[in-house]
Amino acid sequence: MPKFLVTRWHGMHQVWSFVLMVLMTLALSWYEWLLGLIGLLFTGSVLVYTILAERAFRRDLESYLGTLSYRVKKASNDVISELPFGIIIYNEDRAVEWHNPYITQIVGKESVIGCPLTELFPTLQQAKEREGSIEATVGSQVFELIFKPKERILYVKNITERWQLGKRYDEEKLALGVVMIDNLEEVTTGMDDHQRGTLLSKVTTEITEWSQKYHIYLKRLTSDRFLLITDQKTLKVLEQSRFIILDEVREMTGEQKIPITLSIGFAAGAEHIIELGQWAHTSLDIALGRGGDQASVKVGARQSFYGGKTNAVEKRTRVRARVVAHALRDLMKESHNVVIMGHKMPDMDAIGAAIGVLKAAQLFGKEAYIVLEGVNPAIDKMMELIREDERLAKRFVTPEQAASLIVPNTLAVVVDTHKASMVKEPKLLTQTDRIVVVDHHRRSEEFISNAILVYMEPYASSTCELVTELLQYIHERVVLDIRESTALLAGITVDTKSFSLRTGARTFEAASFLRRNGADSMMIQRMLKEDLEEYVRKAEIIKHAEVLYEHVAIAVTESGRKYSQLLIAQTADTLLNMTDILASFVIGERADGLIGISARSLGHMNVQVVMERMGGGGHLTNAAAQLEGTVGEVADKLKQVLKEIDAEEGLFE
């Protein structure tokens, strides 16, 4: 019996009671011995009764506690056996030591003692032992595994019904999309109303049949734009099909001089319907900004792209160039000064475009500066030309100097990139709300979202071409000196590989304007001349190139040797000139320690998609990426990406 119970009922108070009774009996016997004797007998009787009562109390209490203990043990065993979830106790080797009957119902065996946990739940092979929960599938059932590593206990809960309900909820969420015929005006130019109507009817019928096949609600908004309403389950199916409607419409209109292409923007996973609609239109804008003929899908934070296999059709109009030029002119007039930035490791296109914007600002009497941290081999010879003109050379400032020049009314102009992370000093963009973006790259998921003016034309050959057009409309009388016009023409020349790639009628018009303003083509040729030592190093890289998929050349430089980004890019260009090579990739370690990849193609492969999966970007025929690691690791990753793309949709168009 617990001591506290004995003390409570038969403790010192009982002893003192008997002592008191004995003393009172002795006192009574002093006066009357007969009464004292009777008192003594009474006290003895009470003492005997108390002892017997204490023993009976002990027996009854022990009997009750024994019965209660038995009932509790029996109840606990019954509860553990009947629990609606499983309990597993495992050892240091993660093998089962004990489990309740619920586990046998799950695995269909009477006992799994000694079995490894990974055998019962294969999902655990990839999971580390940590406190928390993991979902695991056994047959058609889904279970939540809750680990208690310190006690080495695993709780197993059947969440199949909850999981199915959650899956159904996600699948039935609304998804909105917009389909646009992105080159209707260009295709139908010169057609009469009957021909235009017939062609449009064929495309509309194809889109309608596609929507009916996938049970999508289709509503025509304008002659070239359609609204799509479906759920996330169907959207996943569309992504798995890689939006085959893009290829079907292009192939169906292949007999046209310019095939019709579609751009699709889809969105799902937003909290509110208004936000979902905004996402859908933003996705369409991104698809169009990347050159069209592709689908852009935004599901929550994920942005995915499908298609984009064809070269973009030039469809810029001078009207847009004039409108943007006038808007830029007004912004410059209202600004205190202008700060111009290109991307990290700038090339001739970035520097040439920056000089063009600098000229525009000077036309309105504004102080303008170009942010440049250092000279790299790609612009070394161009900077030598610029240093000859002290007036132009002093306009180049370091990022630290630029930070002191920025005031709230400063206009920041970003050229040849639309990613804040690609700018040499992203902090400068946070110091002013007046930001302008001029770029010719296909739009990526990352974007300078707070720009008040964006002039992005993926159909242009270069940013220098865009800036040259803006200069023609930004001021009534624009006169460029030889160095300014040569720098702009050099940017166009480099990005078009001497007017052999991505050139349109507007490219030659811009070049013609620059030539009229004194651009020196011989000076450009001197800029582009190669050093003999560099040429030998380029030949050494090409010597180790391997050809995959019959038409893809991959060259990997020696580990530990550093190469300039310019040399890596030039090697990729040279590889593309080889017979039967449709795409080239050159991987080398740059001077800054990063591993650079330059990708080139003749248009049969979209190297932009490849580089985006590697963390970079660019154009359909010209892209790049910079990664951390070794050249071997990056080469293996590139080969894995090519393998995935080949399995999904094929590498070549």
C-alpha positions as CSV (number, residue, x, y, z in Angstrom):
1,M,0.0,0.0,0.0
2,P,1.3,3.5,-0.8
3,K,2.7,5.1,2.4
4,F,0.8,8.3,1.9
5,L,-2.5,6.4,2.2
6,V,-1.4,4.7,5.5
7,T,-0.2,8.0,6.8
8,R,-3.5,9.7,5.9
9,W,-5.9,7.1,7.5
10,H,-3.7,5.5,10.2
11,G,-1.0,8.0,10.9
12,M,0.3,9.9,14.0
13,H,-3.2,11.4,14.7
14,Q,-4.3,7.9,15.7
15,V,-1.3,7.3,17.9
16,W,-1.8,10.6,19.7
17,S,-5.5,9.8,20.1
18,F,-4.6,6.5,22.0
19,V,-2.0,8.3,24.1
20,L,-4.7,10.8,25.1
21,M,-7.2,8.1,25.9
22,V,-4.6,6.2,28.1
23,L,-3.7,9.5,30.0
24,M,-7.4,10.2,30.6
25,T,-7.9,6.6,31.8
26,L,-5.0,6.9,34.3
27,A,-6.4,10.2,35.5
28,L,-9.8,8.7,36.0
29,S,-8.4,5.6,37.8
30,W,-6.7,8.0,40.3
31,Y,-10.1,9.1,41.5
32,E,-12.1,5.8,40.8
33,W,-10.2,2.7,40.0
34,L,-13.3,0.9,38.7
35,L,-14.1,3.5,36.2
36,G,-10.4,3.6,35.2
37,L,-10.5,-0.2,34.6
38,I,-13.6,0.2,32.4
39,G,-11.9,3.0,30.4
40,L,-8.8,0.9,30.0
41,L,-10.8,-2.0,28.5
42,F,-12.6,0.4,26.2
43,T,-9.3,1.9,25.0
44,G,-7.9,-1.6,24.3
45,S,-11.0,-2.5,22.3
46,V,-10.7,0.6,20.2
47,L,-7.0,-0.2,19.6
48,V,-7.8,-3.7,18.5
49,Y,-10.6,-2.5,16.2
50,T,-8.3,0.1,14.6
51,I,-5.6,-2.5,13.8
52,L,-8.1,-4.8,12.3
53,A,-9.7,-2.0,10.3
54,E,-6.3,-0.9,8.9
55,R,-5.6,-4.5,7.7
56,A,-9.0,-4.8,6.1
57,F,-8.4,-1.4,4.4
58,R,-5.1,-2.6,3.0
59,R,-6.7,-5.8,1.7
60,D,-9.6,-4.0,0.0
61,L,-7.3,-1.3,-1.5
62,E,-4.8,-3.8,-2.9
63,S,-7.7,-5.9,-4.4
64,Y,-9.2,-2.8,-6.0
65,L,-5.8,-1.6,-7.4
66,G,-5.1,-5.1,-8.7
67,T,-8.5,-5.2,-10.5
68,L,-8.0,-1.6,-11.8
69,S,-4.5,-2.4,-13.1
70,Y,-5.8,-5.4,-14.9
71,R,-8.7,-3.4,-16.5
72,V,-6.3,-0.6,-17.5
73,K,-3.9,-3.0,-19.1
74,K,-6.7,-4.9,-20.9
75,A,-8.3,-1.6,-22.1
76,S,-4.9,-0.3,-23.3
77,N,-4.3,-3.5,-25.2
78,D,-7.8,-3.3,-26.7
79,V,-7.3,0.4,-27.6
80,I,-3.9,-0.2,-29.3
81,S,-5.4,-3.1,-31.2
82,E,-8.4,-1.2,-32.3
83,L,-6.7,2.2,-33.1
84,P,-7.6,3.6,-36.5
85,F,-3.9,4.1,-37.3
86,G,-0.7,2.1,-37.2
87,I,2.1,2.2,-34.7
88,I,5.6,0.8,-35.4
89,I,8.5,0.6,-33.0
90,Y,11.8,0.2,-35.0
91,N,15.5,-0.3,-34.0
92,E,18.7,1.5,-35.0
93,D,18.8,-0.4,-38.3
94,R,15.2,0.9,-39.1
95,A,13.8,-2.6,-38.9
96,V,10.4,-3.3,-37.2
97,E,10.6,-4.4,-33.6
98,W,6.9,-4.2,-32.7
99,H,3.7,-3.1,-34.4
100,N,0.0,-3.0,-33.7
101,P,-2.5,-5.1,-35.7
102,Y,-3.4,-2.2,-38.0
103,I,0.0,-2.6,-39.7
104,T,-0.9,-6.2,-40.7
105,Q,-4.1,-4.9,-42.4
106,I,-2.0,-2.5,-44.5
107,V,0.6,-5.0,-45.7
108,G,-1.5,-8.1,-45.7
109,K,0.8,-10.1,-43.5
110,E,0.3,-11.4,-40.0
111,S,3.7,-10.1,-38.8
112,V,6.3,-7.8,-40.3
113,I,8.7,-7.9,-37.3
114,G,12.3,-7.8,-38.6
115,C,11.3,-6.2,-41.9
116,P,13.1,-3.0,-42.9
117,L,10.9,0.1,-43.1
118,T,12.0,0.7,-46.7
119,E,10.5,-2.7,-47.6
120,L,7.2,-1.8,-46.1
121,F,7.2,1.8,-47.5
122,P,9.6,2.1,-50.6
123,T,9.2,5.9,-50.5
124,L,11.5,6.0,-47.5
125,Q,14.4,5.0,-49.6
126,Q,14.7,8.5,-50.9
127,A,13.7,10.2,-47.6
128,K,16.0,11.0,-44.7
129,E,14.9,10.1,-41.1
130,R,13.7,13.3,-39.6
131,E,10.9,14.4,-37.3
132,G,7.9,15.2,-39.4
133,S,5.6,13.6,-41.8
134,I,6.0,11.9,-45.2
135,E,3.4,10.7,-47.7
136,A,3.8,7.1,-48.9
137,T,1.7,5.0,-51.3
138,V,1.0,1.3,-50.6
139,G,-1.1,-0.2,-53.4
140,S,-4.0,2.1,-54.0
141,Q,-3.8,3.6,-50.5
142,V,-2.0,6.8,-49.4
143,F,-0.6,7.0,-45.9
144,E,1.0,9.7,-43.9
145,L,4.1,8.5,-42.0
146,I,4.8,10.5,-38.8
147,F,8.3,9.9,-37.4
148,K,9.5,10.3,-33.8
149,P,13.2,9.7,-34.3
150,K,14.2,10.0,-30.6
151,E,11.7,7.4,-29.5
152,R,12.1,5.4,-32.8
153,I,8.3,5.3,-33.2
154,L,6.5,5.6,-36.5
155,Y,2.8,6.4,-36.8
156,V,0.9,5.4,-39.9
157,K,-2.3,7.2,-40.8
158,N,-4.5,6.4,-43.8
159,I,-5.1,9.7,-45.7
160,T,-6.4,8.2,-48.9
161,E,-9.8,9.9,-48.7
162,R,-8.3,13.2,-47.8
163,W,-5.6,12.9,-50.5
164,Q,-8.2,12.1,-53.1
165,L,-10.4,15.0,-52.0
166,G,-7.4,17.4,-52.2
167,K,-6.4,16.1,-55.6
168,R,-9.9,16.5,-56.9
169,Y,-10.0,20.0,-55.5
170,D,-6.7,20.9,-57.2
171,E,-7.8,19.3,-60.5
172,E,-11.1,21.1,-60.6
173,K,-9.6,24.6,-60.0
174,L,-10.3,27.0,-62.8
175,A,-7.7,27.6,-65.5
176,L,-7.9,30.5,-68.0
177,G,-6.2,30.8,-71.3
178,V,-6.0,33.1,-74.3
179,V,-5.1,32.0,-77.8
180,M,-3.9,34.5,-80.3
181,I,-3.1,34.3,-84.0
182,D,0.1,36.2,-83.6
183,N,0.9,36.9,-87.3
184,L,-2.5,37.3,-89.0
185,E,-1.8,40.7,-90.5
186,E,1.5,39.6,-91.9
187,V,0.1,36.4,-93.5
188,T,-3.0,38.0,-95.0
189,T,-1.2,41.0,-96.5
190,G,-2.1,41.1,-100.2
191,M,-5.1,38.7,-99.8
192,D,-8.7,39.7,-100.8
193,D,-11.5,39.3,-98.3
194,H,-12.5,35.9,-99.6
195,Q,-9.0,34.4,-99.3
196,R,-8.6,36.0,-95.8
197,G,-12.0,34.7,-94.7
198,T,-11.2,31.1,-96.0
199,L,-7.8,31.0,-94.3
200,L,-9.2,32.4,-91.0
201,S,-12.1,29.8,-91.1
202,K,-9.6,26.9,-91.5
203,V,-7.6,28.1,-88.5
204,T,-10.7,28.7,-86.4
205,T,-12.0,25.2,-87.2
206,E,-8.7,23.7,-86.2
207,I,-8.7,25.6,-82.9
208,T,-12.4,24.6,-82.3
209,E,-11.8,20.9,-82.9
210,W,-8.8,21.0,-80.6
211,S,-10.8,22.6,-77.8
212,Q,-13.6,20.1,-78.2
213,K,-11.1,17.2,-78.1
214,Y,-9.8,18.4,-74.7
215,H,-13.2,19.5,-73.4
216,I,-12.2,23.2,-73.3
217,Y,-14.8,26.0,-73.4
218,L,-13.9,28.2,-76.3
219,K,-15.2,31.8,-76.8
220,R,-14.1,34.0,-79.7
221,L,-13.1,37.5,-78.5
222,T,-11.9,39.1,-81.7
223,S,-11.0,37.9,-85.2
224,D,-7.6,36.7,-84.0
225,R,-8.1,36.1,-80.3
226,F,-10.0,33.4,-78.3
227,L,-10.8,32.8,-74.6
228,L,-10.2,29.3,-73.1
229,I,-11.8,28.1,-69.9
230,T,-11.0,24.7,-68.4
231,D,-9.7,23.1,-65.2
232,Q,-6.2,22.3,-64.0
233,K,-6.6,18.6,-64.8
234,T,-7.1,19.4,-68.5
235,L,-4.3,21.9,-68.3
236,K,-1.9,19.2,-67.2
237,V,-3.0,17.1,-70.1
238,L,-2.4,20.0,-72.5
239,E,1.1,20.4,-71.0
240,Q,1.8,16.7,-71.5
241,S,0.7,17.0,-75.1
242,R,3.0,20.1,-75.3
243,F,0.2,22.1,-77.0
244,I,0.2,20.1,-80.2
245,I,-2.2,22.7,-81.7
246,L,0.8,25.0,-82.3
247,D,2.3,22.4,-84.7
248,E,-1.0,21.5,-86.3
249,V,-1.9,25.1,-87.2
250,R,1.6,25.8,-88.5
251,E,1.7,22.6,-90.6
252,M,-1.9,23.2,-91.9
253,T,-1.0,26.6,-93.2
254,G,2.5,25.5,-94.4
255,E,1.6,26.2,-98.1
256,Q,1.3,29.9,-97.3
257,K,4.3,32.1,-97.9
258,I,4.3,32.7,-94.1
259,P,2.7,29.9,-92.1
260,I,0.2,31.0,-89.4
261,T,1.4,30.6,-85.9
262,L,-0.4,30.8,-82.5
263,S,0.6,32.2,-79.2
264,I,-1.1,30.8,-76.1
265,G,-1.1,32.2,-72.5
266,F,-2.5,30.0,-69.8
267,A,-2.8,30.6,-66.0
268,A,-4.0,28.6,-63.0
269,G,-3.5,28.5,-59.2
270,A,-4.4,32.2,-58.5
271,E,-6.4,33.0,-55.3
272,H,-8.9,35.3,-57.1
273,I,-10.5,35.1,-60.5
274,I,-9.4,38.7,-61.3
275,E,-5.7,37.8,-60.6
276,L,-6.1,34.6,-62.7
277,G,-7.3,36.7,-65.7
278,Q,-4.3,39.1,-65.2
279,W,-1.9,36.1,-65.1
280,A,-3.4,34.7,-68.3
281,H,-2.9,37.9,-70.2
282,T,0.6,38.3,-68.8
283,S,1.5,34.8,-69.9
284,L,0.3,35.7,-73.4
285,D,2.4,38.8,-73.4
286,I,5.4,36.7,-72.4
287,A,4.7,34.2,-75.2
288,L,4.5,37.1,-77.7
289,G,7.6,38.7,-76.2
290,R,9.5,35.5,-76.7
291,G,8.7,35.6,-80.4
292,G,5.3,33.9,-80.6
293,D,4.5,30.4,-81.9
294,Q,4.6,29.1,-78.3
295,A,2.6,28.6,-75.2
296,S,3.4,30.2,-71.8
297,V,1.8,28.5,-68.8
298,K,1.8,30.0,-65.3
299,V,0.6,27.7,-62.4
300,G,1.2,29.4,-59.1
301,A,4.9,30.4,-59.0
302,R,5.9,28.1,-61.9
303,Q,6.2,29.5,-65.4
304,S,6.7,26.9,-68.3
305,F,7.1,27.3,-72.0
306,Y,6.2,25.0,-74.9
307,G,6.9,25.3,-78.6
308,G,8.9,28.2,-79.9
309,K,10.6,26.1,-82.6
310,T,10.3,28.6,-85.4
311,N,12.0,31.9,-86.1
312,A,9.9,35.0,-85.3
313,V,8.5,36.8,-88.2
314,E,9.4,40.5,-88.4
315,K,6.2,42.4,-87.7
316,R,7.4,45.6,-86.2
317,T,5.9,48.8,-87.5
318,R,7.5,52.2,-87.6
319,V,4.5,53.5,-85.9
320,R,5.5,51.7,-82.7
321,A,9.1,53.0,-83.0
322,R,7.8,56.6,-83.4
323,V,5.4,56.3,-80.4
324,V,8.2,54.8,-78.1
325,A,10.6,57.5,-79.3
326,H,8.2,60.3,-78.4
327,A,7.5,58.7,-75.0
328,L,11.3,58.4,-74.4
329,R,11.8,62.0,-75.5
330,D,9.2,63.2,-73.0
331,L,10.8,61.1,-70.2
332,M,14.2,62.5,-70.9
333,K,13.0,66.1,-70.9
334,E,11.3,65.6,-67.5
335,S,14.4,64.0,-66.0
336,H,17.3,65.6,-64.1
337,N,19.9,63.3,-65.7
338,V,20.1,59.9,-67.5
339,V,22.0,56.8,-66.3
340,I,22.4,54.0,-68.9
341,M,23.2,50.4,-68.1
342,G,23.8,47.2,-70.1
343,H,24.3,43.7,-68.9
344,K,27.2,42.1,-67.1
345,M,30.2,41.3,-69.4
346,P,28.8,43.7,-72.0
347,D,29.3,43.1,-75.7
348,M,29.4,45.5,-78.6
349,D,25.6,45.5,-78.9
350,A,25.2,46.7,-75.3
351,I,27.9,49.4,-75.6
352,G,26.7,50.6,-79.0
353,A,23.1,50.8,-77.8
354,A,24.2,52.7,-74.7
355,I,26.1,55.2,-76.8
356,G,22.9,55.7,-78.9
357,V,20.8,56.4,-75.8
358,L,23.6,58.7,-74.6
359,K,23.3,60.7,-77.8
360,A,19.5,60.9,-77.5
361,A,19.8,62.4,-74.0
362,Q,22.5,64.9,-75.1
363,L,20.1,66.1,-77.9
364,F,17.9,67.5,-75.1
365,G,20.7,68.9,-73.1
366,K,20.6,66.3,-70.4
367,E,23.6,65.0,-68.5
368,A,23.9,61.3,-69.3
369,Y,26.3,58.5,-68.2
370,I,27.0,54.9,-69.1
371,V,27.7,52.5,-66.3
372,L,30.7,50.3,-67.1
373,E,32.8,48.5,-64.4
374,G,35.6,47.1,-66.5
375,V,36.6,46.3,-70.1
376,N,36.4,42.7,-71.3
377,P,37.9,41.2,-74.5
378,A,34.6,41.5,-76.3
379,I,34.6,45.3,-76.2
380,D,38.4,46.0,-75.8
381,K,38.9,47.3,-79.3
382,M,35.7,49.2,-79.3
383,M,36.7,51.0,-76.1
384,E,40.1,51.9,-77.6
385,L,38.1,53.7,-80.3
386,I,36.0,55.4,-77.8
387,R,39.0,56.6,-75.7
388,E,40.2,58.5,-78.7
389,D,37.3,60.9,-78.1
390,E,37.7,62.4,-74.6
391,R,34.2,63.9,-74.7
392,L,32.7,60.5,-75.2
393,A,35.1,58.6,-72.9
394,K,34.4,60.7,-69.8
395,R,30.7,59.7,-70.0
396,F,31.6,56.1,-68.9
397,V,31.4,55.8,-65.1
398,T,31.8,53.0,-62.5
399,P,28.8,51.6,-60.6
400,E,30.0,53.5,-57.4
401,Q,30.2,56.8,-59.3
402,A,26.7,56.1,-60.8
403,A,25.2,55.5,-57.4
404,S,26.2,59.1,-56.4
405,L,24.7,60.5,-59.6
406,I,21.2,59.0,-59.1
407,V,18.5,61.3,-57.7
408,P,14.8,60.7,-57.4
409,N,14.2,62.3,-60.8
410,T,16.9,60.3,-62.6
411,L,16.0,58.3,-65.7
412,A,17.6,54.8,-65.7
413,V,17.7,53.2,-69.2
414,V,18.5,49.4,-69.4
415,V,19.7,48.2,-72.8
416,D,20.3,44.7,-74.2
417,T,18.7,42.9,-71.2
418,H,15.4,42.9,-69.4
419,K,16.6,41.0,-66.3
420,A,17.5,42.9,-63.1
421,S,19.9,40.1,-62.1
422,M,21.8,40.6,-65.4
423,V,22.5,44.3,-64.8
424,K,25.9,45.0,-63.4
425,E,24.5,47.0,-60.5
426,P,20.9,46.0,-59.7
427,K,20.9,48.3,-56.7
428,L,20.8,51.3,-59.0
429,L,17.3,50.2,-60.2
430,T,16.0,50.5,-56.7
431,Q,17.0,54.1,-56.3
432,T,14.7,55.5,-59.0
433,D,11.1,54.7,-60.1
434,R,11.8,56.0,-63.7
435,I,13.2,53.0,-65.6
436,V,13.1,52.3,-69.3
437,V,14.0,48.9,-70.9
438,V,15.1,48.6,-74.5
439,D,15.9,45.0,-75.5
440,H,15.7,42.6,-78.4
441,H,15.9,39.3,-76.4
442,R,13.0,36.9,-76.1
443,R,11.2,37.6,-72.8
444,S,12.0,35.3,-69.9
445,E,10.1,34.8,-66.6
446,E,12.3,37.2,-64.8
447,F,11.5,40.8,-65.8
448,I,12.1,44.4,-64.6
449,S,8.4,44.7,-63.7
450,N,8.5,48.3,-62.5
451,A,9.7,49.9,-65.7
452,I,7.5,52.8,-66.9
453,L,8.5,52.3,-70.6
454,V,9.4,48.9,-72.2
455,Y,10.5,48.6,-75.8
456,M,11.1,44.9,-76.3
457,E,11.1,43.5,-79.9
458,P,12.4,39.9,-80.3
459,Y,12.0,40.3,-84.0
460,A,14.9,42.9,-84.1
461,S,18.4,41.7,-84.9
462,S,20.0,43.7,-82.1
463,T,19.4,46.5,-79.5
464,C,21.5,48.8,-81.6
465,E,18.9,48.4,-84.4
466,L,16.1,49.4,-82.1
467,V,18.1,52.4,-80.7
468,T,19.0,53.5,-84.3
469,E,15.3,53.6,-85.2
470,L,14.4,55.5,-82.0
471,L,17.1,58.1,-82.9
472,Q,15.4,58.8,-86.2
473,Y,12.1,59.7,-84.5
474,I,13.3,61.2,-81.1
475,H,14.5,64.4,-82.7
476,E,13.9,66.3,-85.9
477,R,17.6,66.6,-86.7
478,V,19.9,63.9,-85.5
479,V,23.5,64.1,-86.5
480,L,25.8,61.3,-85.3
481,D,29.6,61.6,-85.4
482,I,31.7,58.8,-86.8
483,R,32.4,57.0,-83.5
484,E,28.8,57.0,-82.4
485,S,27.5,55.7,-85.7
486,T,30.3,53.1,-86.0
487,A,29.6,51.8,-82.5
488,L,25.9,51.3,-83.3
489,L,26.7,49.6,-86.6
490,A,29.3,47.4,-84.9
491,G,26.6,46.2,-82.5
492,I,24.4,45.2,-85.4
493,T,27.2,43.6,-87.2
494,V,28.3,41.4,-84.3
495,D,24.7,40.3,-83.4
496,T,23.9,39.4,-87.0
497,K,27.2,37.7,-87.7
498,S,28.0,40.3,-90.4
499,F,24.3,40.4,-91.6
500,S,24.0,36.6,-92.1
501,L,21.6,35.8,-89.2
502,R,18.3,37.3,-87.9
503,T,18.3,40.1,-90.4
504,G,15.2,41.7,-91.7
505,A,14.4,44.7,-94.0
506,R,14.5,47.0,-91.0
507,T,18.0,45.8,-90.1
508,F,19.4,47.0,-93.4
509,E,17.4,50.3,-93.2
510,A,19.0,51.0,-89.8
511,A,22.5,50.1,-91.2
512,S,21.8,52.4,-94.2
513,F,21.0,55.3,-91.8
514,L,24.2,54.7,-89.9
515,R,26.3,54.5,-93.0
516,R,24.8,57.9,-94.1
517,N,26.0,59.3,-90.8
518,G,29.5,58.2,-91.4
519,A,29.8,54.7,-89.9
520,D,33.1,53.2,-90.9
521,S,32.8,49.5,-91.9
522,M,36.6,49.2,-92.2
523,M,36.9,50.3,-88.6
524,I,34.4,47.6,-87.6
525,Q,36.4,45.0,-89.4
526,R,39.5,46.0,-87.4
527,M,37.5,45.7,-84.2
528,L,36.4,42.1,-85.2
529,K,39.9,40.9,-86.2
530,E,41.1,37.9,-84.3
531,D,44.4,37.5,-82.5
532,L,46.5,34.6,-83.8
533,E,47.0,33.2,-80.4
534,E,43.3,33.3,-79.7
535,Y,42.6,31.6,-83.0
536,V,45.0,28.7,-82.0
537,R,43.2,28.3,-78.6
538,K,39.9,28.2,-80.4
539,A,41.2,25.5,-82.7
540,E,42.4,23.5,-79.7
541,I,38.8,23.6,-78.3
542,I,37.3,22.6,-81.6
543,K,39.7,19.6,-81.8
544,H,38.0,17.9,-78.8
545,A,34.4,18.5,-80.0
546,E,32.1,15.5,-80.1
547,V,28.9,15.2,-82.2
548,L,25.7,13.9,-80.7
549,Y,22.3,13.2,-82.3
550,E,24.2,13.4,-85.7
551,H,23.9,17.2,-85.9
552,V,24.8,18.6,-82.4
553,A,28.4,19.5,-81.7
554,I,29.6,19.9,-78.0
555,A,33.0,21.1,-77.2
556,V,34.4,21.1,-73.6
557,T,37.5,23.0,-72.7
558,E,40.3,21.6,-70.5
559,S,39.6,21.6,-66.8
560,G,41.5,24.3,-64.9
561,R,42.2,26.6,-68.0
562,K,40.3,29.9,-68.1
563,Y,38.9,31.3,-71.3
564,S,37.2,34.6,-72.1
565,Q,33.4,34.6,-72.8
566,L,34.2,36.1,-76.2
567,L,36.4,33.1,-77.2
568,I,33.8,30.6,-76.0
569,A,31.2,32.4,-78.1
570,Q,33.4,32.6,-81.2
571,T,34.2,28.9,-80.9
572,A,30.5,28.1,-80.9
573,D,30.1,30.3,-84.1
574,T,32.9,28.5,-85.8
575,L,31.6,25.1,-84.9
576,L,28.3,26.0,-86.6
577,N,30.1,26.5,-89.9
578,M,31.0,22.8,-90.0
579,T,29.3,20.4,-92.4
580,D,26.1,18.7,-91.0
581,I,26.3,20.7,-87.7
582,L,22.9,22.3,-87.0
583,A,23.6,23.3,-83.4
584,S,26.8,23.9,-81.3
585,F,27.5,24.2,-77.6
586,V,30.9,25.2,-76.2
587,I,31.5,24.9,-72.4
588,G,34.5,26.6,-70.7
589,E,35.6,28.1,-67.5
590,R,35.5,31.9,-67.5
591,A,37.9,34.3,-65.9
592,D,35.4,35.0,-63.0
593,G,35.4,31.2,-62.1
594,L,31.9,30.5,-63.5
595,I,31.4,27.9,-66.2
596,G,30.1,29.6,-69.4
597,I,28.1,27.9,-72.1
598,S,27.6,29.5,-75.6
599,A,24.9,27.9,-77.7
600,R,24.3,28.5,-81.4
601,S,22.0,27.0,-84.1
602,L,20.9,27.6,-87.6
603,G,17.2,27.7,-86.7
604,H,16.5,24.0,-86.7
605,M,16.9,23.8,-82.9
606,N,15.7,26.3,-80.3
607,V,18.8,26.7,-78.2
608,Q,17.0,29.3,-76.1
609,V,14.9,26.5,-74.6
610,V,18.0,24.4,-73.9
611,M,19.8,27.3,-72.1
612,E,16.7,28.3,-70.1
613,R,16.7,24.8,-68.6
614,M,20.4,25.4,-67.8
615,G,19.5,28.7,-66.1
616,G,20.3,31.0,-68.9
617,G,18.4,32.4,-72.0
618,G,18.7,34.1,-75.3
619,H,17.3,33.7,-78.8
620,L,16.2,30.7,-80.8
621,T,19.6,30.7,-82.7
622,N,21.8,32.3,-80.1
623,A,21.8,31.7,-76.3
624,A,24.1,31.3,-73.3
625,A,24.2,30.4,-69.6
626,Q,26.6,30.7,-66.7
627,L,26.7,28.1,-64.0
628,E,28.8,27.1,-61.0
629,G,30.7,23.8,-60.9
630,T,33.2,22.2,-63.1
631,V,33.2,21.9,-66.9
632,G,32.6,18.2,-66.7
633,E,29.6,18.6,-64.4
634,V,28.1,21.2,-66.7
635,A,28.7,19.1,-69.8
636,D,26.9,16.1,-68.1
637,K,24.0,18.4,-67.2
638,L,23.8,19.7,-70.7
639,K,23.7,16.2,-72.2
640,Q,21.0,15.3,-69.7
641,V,18.9,18.3,-70.8
642,L,19.3,17.5,-74.5
643,K,18.3,13.9,-73.7
644,E,15.1,15.1,-71.9
645,I,14.2,17.5,-74.7
646,D,14.8,14.8,-77.3
647,A,12.5,12.4,-75.4
648,E,9.8,15.0,-74.9
649,E,9.4,16.6,-78.3
650,G,12.6,16.1,-80.4
651,L,15.6,18.3,-80.7
652,F,15.0,19.5,-84.3
653,E,12.1,21.1,-86.1
